[in-house]
Amino acid sequence: IAAELLKRANDLVKCHIHPTSVIAGYRLAMKESVKFIQQNLAVKVESLGVETLTQVARTSLASKLLGAEQDFFCQMVVDAMQSVKTTGSDGKPKFSV
């Protein structure tokens, strides 16, 4: 993705668009993309079950050298995150890690 963005930015600069304008456009696109992801694609952790959280931990730990102990460590991660969960003054869950 980065290579394509650079290629297109170079094309814009060749069309006499100032690099500062290109960067400003990319920053605006990034902000809008993050906003879209937060509003439409993000899922609240509270809505996920323990099994889903364990699968997420398993995916994150897959590249580590855990071997046969992977399930044990995945469950440990989920339990640890659930044990530090608190509710903030705004009513939103907080994870102090």
Secondary structure, DSSP 8 states (H G I E B T S, - for coil): -HHHHHHHHHHHHHTT--HHHHHHHHHHHHHHHHHHIIIII---GGGS-HHHHHHHHHHHHTTSS-GGGHHHHHHHHHHHHHHTEEE-TTS-EEE--
